[in-house]
Amino acid sequence: MPLVPLTVLTTLLHVYMALRLTPALMQAGGAWALLLPVALAVSALCMPLPFVQRPWLRSAAGRRAQWLGLTAMGWFSSLLLLTLARDIGLLLATGVHWVGLADLDLPRWQQASAWAALGLATAVSVVGYFNARRTATVRHVQVPIARLPQQLHGFTIAQLSDIHVGHTIGRAYIQRIVERVNALKADMVAITGDLVDGTVAELREHIAPLGQLRARHGTFVVTGNHEYYAGAQPWIDELRRLGLHVLLNEHVVLQTRNVQGAQTDEEVLESALVVAGVTDYTAGHFIAEHASDPQRALWDAPPLVHTRVLLAHQPRSAPAAVEADFTLQLSGHTHGGQFFPWNLFVPLQQPFTAGLHRVQQKMWIYISRGTGYWGPPKRFGAPSEIALITLTCER
């Protein structure tokens, strides 16, 4: 939806919340109740700012206003949901009262429920803010793979996804992630898209610490939908300049063991791993030649290497990955829902929300909840993560 009609809609929703909650809060008296319409007015004014391109917003005051707008967005979302739930509850309570099923003190119910909605929305937003701003914790995931060569047992992949460097995530946040990943000493690092929300000129300095990532076989990156919103090709060039391996419907073969003295190709390939990457599921809408294609990503891959890992931003790539005979797909995009109630809507678009799943009994897929966040600095019920994927022999 274009920004102007969206702003009008959100403003009207702010007015709705003010009209529904303020009179009930004022029943108890005191000036505290007047803070709600003031807070709602500030929220309505600031929420559009992160999506507006104006020179004054690049100043320190402008950036603080954008921070406030994104924080307000998270609070607004929770308060709107609770206000709607309160109105439905009051409607049912009024019906029960008037048909004589119970003698309810409706004014008291109205006042108590208004304070409850406001208090709960604020508490969830505060907790969600601290959850989002802390450095993502490491989530250990073991993937049991049938016929996994013994040489690949214990191979580790540190997965980052959906960091969304931009208005509220910058260099210091990235530096903390890099330090935590490097401490894992993983065999490889995978970044499964939606790394940035802005142009190279705006964010080059903030993304720079990613060049310090260290893993035995390097760092591999695939594009997400937000890279295409921000200008995919300049970002691909910048990430490659930093020394990261961007995979655009292509693969690499990693030799995981010292094969000096091997007598046959089979011995050499026994300890090899194919790591492929596809562009975002929607990439073809932005750049035709970037259309996502798991089959193309395996072109000329050695057929004797049966363990194949696909990096694909969206879980929706899974059916095509199964057809291409991949062993494991690593994805992100969903954020695990990030915070209630958005986790309820993820299944409408994606086959999985988060975690490890089996696809058609042929391939594993792991969906990261994301290492950063998008939009509001708020995570509730969907913690950020750095996934440490370990390949193991299936028993």
C-alpha positions in Angstrom: 0.0 0.0 0.0 1.4 3.5 -0.9 2.6 5.5 2.1 -0.1 8.3 2.1 -3.2 6.0 2.3 -1.3 3.8 4.8 -0.6 6.8 7.0 -4.2 7.9 6.9 -5.3 4.3 7.9 -2.8 4.1 10.8 -3.8 7.6 12.0 -7.5 6.6 12.0 -6.6 3.5 14.0 -4.7 5.7 16.5 -7.8 7.8 16.9 -9.9 4.7 17.4 -7.7 3.5 20.2 -7.7 7.0 21.8 -11.5 7.1 21.7 -12.0 3.6 23.1 -9.4 3.7 25.9 -9.1 7.3 27.1 -12.6 7.7 28.6 -12.3 4.5 30.5 -8.9 5.4 31.9 -10.2 8.8 33.0 -12.9 7.3 35.2 -10.2 6.8 37.8 -9.2 10.5 37.6 -5.7 11.9 37.5 -3.6 13.3 34.8 -2.0 10.0 33.9 -4.9 9.1 31.7 -4.1 12.1 29.5 -0.7 10.6 28.6 -2.3 8.0 26.3 -3.7 10.4 23.7 -0.4 12.3 23.8 1.5 9.1 23.3 -0.8 8.0 20.5 -0.4 11.4 18.7 3.4 11.1 18.9 3.1 7.5 17.6 0.9 8.5 14.7 3.3 11.3 13.7 6.5 9.3 13.9 5.5 5.9 12.5 5.7 7.0 8.8 9.1 8.7 9.2 11.3 5.5 8.6 9.7 5.2 5.2 10.1 8.8 4.1 13.2 10.0 2.1 14.0 13.5 3.2 17.4 15.2 3.8 16.6 16.4 7.3 15.9 12.8 8.4 19.6 12.0 7.8 20.5 14.3 10.8 21.0 13.0 14.3 17.5 14.4 15.3 15.9 12.8 12.2 17.5 9.4 12.9 16.2 9.6 16.5 12.7 10.4 15.2 12.9 7.3 12.9 14.0 5.2 15.9 11.0 6.5 17.8 8.7 5.7 14.8 9.8 2.1 14.6 9.6 1.6 18.3 6.1 3.1 18.3 5.1 0.7 15.5 5.7 -2.3 17.7 3.7 -0.7 20.6 0.9 0.4 18.3 0.6 -3.2 16.9 0.2 -4.8 20.3 -2.1 -2.0 21.6 -4.4 -2.2 18.5 -4.7 -6.0 18.9 -5.5 -5.7 22.6 -8.0 -2.9 22.1 -9.9 -5.0 19.5 -9.8 -7.9 21.9 -11.1 -5.7 24.7 -14.0 -4.4 22.6 -15.0 -7.9 21.6 -14.9 -8.9 25.3 -16.9 -5.9 26.4 -19.5 -6.6 23.7 -19.9 -10.2 25.0 -20.0 -9.0 28.7 -22.7 -6.4 27.8 -24.8 -9.1 26.2 -24.4 -11.4 29.2 -25.4 -8.5 31.5 -28.4 -7.4 29.6 -29.9 -10.9 29.1 -29.6 -11.4 32.8 -27.1 -14.2 32.9 -24.9 -12.3 35.2 -25.0 -9.0 37.1 -21.8 -7.2 36.0 -20.4 -3.9 37.0 -19.8 -2.7 33.4 -18.1 0.6 34.2 -15.6 -1.2 36.3 -15.0 -3.8 33.6 -14.4 -1.0 31.1 -11.9 0.7 33.3 -10.0 -2.4 34.3 -9.8 -3.7 30.8 -8.5 -0.4 29.4 -5.7 -0.4 32.0 -5.0 -4.0 31.3 -4.7 -3.4 27.5 -2.4 -0.4 27.9 -0.3 -2.1 30.5 0.1 -5.4 28.7 0.9 -3.7 25.3 3.6 -1.6 27.0 5.1 -4.5 28.9 5.2 -6.7 25.8 6.8 -3.9 23.9 9.5 -3.2 26.5 10.4 -6.9 26.9 10.3 -7.3 23.1 12.7 -4.3 22.7 15.3 -5.9 25.0 14.9 -9.3 23.3 15.5 -7.7 19.9 18.4 -5.5 20.8 20.4 -8.2 22.6 23.0 -10.2 20.6 21.4 -13.3 19.2 22.0 -16.5 21.1 23.5 -19.6 19.5 21.0 -22.3 18.7 22.5 -25.8 18.2 20.8 -27.9 15.6 21.8 -31.5 14.7 20.7 -32.7 11.3 20.8 -36.5 10.9 21.5 -37.4 7.3 21.2 -40.9 5.8 24.3 -42.2 4.1 26.3 -39.2 5.2 30.0 -40.0 4.6 31.9 -40.5 7.8 34.3 -37.7 6.8 31.4 -35.2 6.9 30.1 -36.3 10.3 30.3 -33.2 12.6 30.6 -30.7 9.8 29.3 -27.4 11.2 27.6 -24.4 9.5 27.0 -21.1 11.3 23.9 -19.6 9.8 23.0 -15.9 9.9 19.8 -14.7 8.4 17.5 -11.6 8.2 19.8 -9.2 10.0 18.3 -6.2 8.3 21.0 -3.6 8.8 19.4 -0.2 8.5 17.6 2.3 10.7 18.1 0.7 14.0 20.8 -2.0 13.3 24.3 -0.7 12.7 28.0 -1.5 12.9 28.1 -2.2 16.7 25.3 -4.7 16.4 27.1 -6.4 13.5 30.4 -6.5 15.3 28.9 -8.3 18.2 27.4 -10.9 15.9 30.7 -11.4 14.1 32.6 -12.0 17.4 30.0 -14.5 18.5 30.2 -16.4 15.2 34.0 -16.4 15.1 34.0 -17.9 18.6 32.1 -21.0 17.2 35.0 -21.9 14.9 32.5 -23.3 12.4 33.5 -25.1 9.2 31.6 -22.5 7.1 29.3 -19.5 7.6 26.0 -19.2 5.7 24.1 -15.9 5.4 20.7 -16.7 4.0 19.5 -13.3 2.8 17.8 -10.0 4.0 21.1 -8.6 5.2 20.3 -5.0 4.5 17.6 -2.4 4.3 19.3 0.4 2.5 21.8 1.3 -0.2 25.5 0.6 -0.3 26.3 4.3 0.1 24.2 4.4 3.3 25.3 1.2 4.9 28.8 0.3 3.7 30.4 1.3 6.9 27.9 -0.6 9.0 28.2 -3.9 7.1 32.0 -3.8 7.0 32.6 -6.1 10.1 31.2 -9.0 8.1 34.5 -9.0 6.3 36.0 -10.2 9.6 34.0 -13.5 9.7 36.2 -16.5 9.9 35.5 -20.1 9.1 37.5 -22.9 7.6 35.8 -22.8 4.3 34.7 -19.2 4.2 31.4 -17.3 4.2 28.7 -17.9 1.6 25.8 -15.5 1.0 22.5 -15.6 -1.0 20.2 -12.7 -1.7 16.9 -12.1 0.0 14.0 -10.0 -1.2 15.2 -7.0 0.7 18.5 -7.0 -1.2 16.4 -6.4 -4.3 14.4 -3.6 -2.7 17.7 -1.9 -1.9 19.6 -2.6 -5.2 20.9 -6.2 -5.4 23.8 -5.8 -7.9 25.6 -3.0 -5.9 25.3 -5.1 -2.8 26.5 -8.3 -4.5 29.6 -6.3 -5.6 30.1 -4.9 -2.1 29.8 -8.2 -0.4 32.3 -9.8 -2.8 34.7 -6.9 -2.2 34.5 -7.8 1.5 35.6 -11.3 0.7 32.3 -13.1 1.0 31.2 -15.7 -1.6 27.9 -14.7 -3.1 26.1 -17.6 -4.8 23.7 -16.7 -7.6 22.1 -20.0 -8.7 25.5 -21.6 -8.5 27.5 -24.0 -6.3 30.9 -24.7 -4.9 32.4 -28.1 -3.9 34.1 -28.0 -0.5 36.8 -30.6 0.2 36.5 -31.2 3.9 39.4 -33.6 4.4 43.1 -33.9 3.4 42.9 -36.2 0.3 46.6 -36.4 -0.4 47.4 -40.0 -1.4 43.8 -40.8 -2.5 43.9 -43.4 -5.3 40.4 -42.8 -6.9 37.9 -40.0 -7.6 35.5 -41.8 -5.3 38.0 -41.4 -2.4 38.4 -37.7 -3.2 34.7 -37.0 -3.5 33.7 -39.1 -0.4 34.7 -36.3 1.9 33.4 -33.5 -0.4 30.3 -31.3 0.1 28.3 -29.4 -2.4 27.1 -26.0 -1.2 24.8 -24.2 -3.5 22.9 -21.0 -3.3 19.9 -19.6 -5.1 18.7 -16.0 -5.5 15.5 -15.0 -3.6 12.3 -16.8 -4.6 11.0 -13.4 -6.1 14.3 -12.3 -7.6 13.1 -12.7 -11.2 10.5 -9.9 -10.7 13.4 -7.5 -10.2 16.1 -8.9 -12.4 15.0 -11.4 -15.0 18.3 -13.3 -15.2 18.3 -13.7 -11.4 15.2 -15.9 -11.4 15.6 -18.5 -8.6 16.6 -21.9 -10.0 17.8 -24.8 -7.7 18.4 -27.0 -10.7 20.6 -24.5 -12.4 22.5 -24.1 -9.1 23.7 -27.7 -9.4 24.8 -27.5 -13.1 28.0 -29.4 -13.5 28.1 -30.5 -9.9 30.0 -33.9 -9.4 27.3 -36.6 -9.3 29.3 -38.7 -6.9 28.9 -36.0 -4.2 25.6 -36.9 -2.7 25.5 -34.5 0.3 24.2 -31.2 -1.1 23.3 -28.2 1.0 21.2 -25.4 -0.5 21.1 -21.8 0.8 17.7 -20.3 -0.2 16.2 -17.2 1.5 12.6 -18.3 1.5 11.2 -21.7 2.6 9.0 -21.6 -0.5 12.1 -22.8 -2.5 11.8 -26.3 -0.8 9.7 -28.1 -3.4 12.1 -27.2 -6.2 15.0 -28.1 -3.9 13.6 -31.6 -3.3 13.2 -32.0 -7.1 16.8 -31.1 -7.5 17.8 -33.7 -5.0 19.3 -31.6 -2.2 19.9 -33.1 1.2 19.4 -30.0 3.3 18.0 -26.5 2.7 18.9 -23.5 5.0 16.4 -20.6 4.9 15.1 -17.6 6.8 12.7 -14.9 5.8 9.9 -15.7 8.3 11.7 -14.3 11.4 9.7 -17.0 13.2 6.9 -14.4 13.2 9.0 -11.9 15.2 6.2 -11.1 17.6 2.5 -12.1 18.1 0.2 -12.1 16.2 2.4 -12.0 13.0 3.5 -15.6 13.6 -0.1 -16.6 12.9 0.1 -15.2 9.4 3.4 -16.8 8.3 1.8 -20.1 7.3 -0.4 -18.3 4.8 2.6 -17.6 2.7 5.3 -20.1 3.7 5.2 -23.9 4.3 7.2 -23.6 7.6 7.6 -20.9 10.2 10.8 -21.9 12.0 13.0 -24.8 13.0 13.9 -28.2 11.5 11.5 -30.0 9.3 11.4 -32.9 6.8 10.1 -32.3 3.3 8.5 -35.2 1.5 10.7 -37.5 3.5 13.5 -36.6 1.1 15.1 -33.4 2.4 15.7 -31.6 5.6 15.0 -27.8 5.8 16.0 -25.5 8.7 14.4 -22.1 8.9 16.1 -19.5 11.1 14.1 -17.1 13.2 16.6 -14.5 12.1 19.6 -12.9 13.6 18.3 -9.3 13.6 14.7 -8.0 13.1 12.7 -6.0 10.6 10.9 -2.8 11.4 10.1 -2.5 15.1 12.9 -3.3 17.5 10.7 -6.0 19.0 10.8 -9.7 19.4 8.4 -11.6 21.6 8.0 -15.4 21.5 10.4 -15.6 18.5 14.0 -15.1 19.8 16.7 -14.1 17.4 19.3 -16.7 16.8 22.7 -17.7 15.3 22.1 -21.3 14.2 25.0 -23.7 14.5 24.0 -26.6 12.1 25.9 -29.8 12.6 25.7 -32.6 10.1 25.5 -36.1 11.7 25.2 -39.6 10.5 21.6 -40.9 10.8 21.4 -43.9 13.1 
